[in-house]
Amino acid sequence: MQTQSARLSDEEIQVRLLGISDWQLERGELQSTFSLASFPQAIFFVDAIAHIAEVEQHHPDIGIAYDKVTLRIATHSAGGITEKDFKLARRVNQLWQVLSAL
């Protein structure tokens, strides 16, 4: 049985990507960009992500370009993508669904 922090194979990554929308593999990291209506909304989204990251004890790299937020997730200690990265991506997608419904 593989732990959440064990590095996934390329095949395992590709299979898991099929089950998570709007994320892709870029330079060895999971990456997704979210478009928001304004800069304050982008900051609000990032702040909410920060709370999730603290709970998960797993922190994404975050880029903000006015109304766009780009997240990059990898487990540096494992040297690649792990189940922990997919768990965080799924949590971010759940947050995005909630915020998009408001």
Summary of the structure (lengths in Angstrom):
residues: 102
radius of gyration: 13.4
end to end distance: 39.6
largest distance: 43.8
contacts: 281
relative contact order: 0.23
helix: 48%
strand: 25%
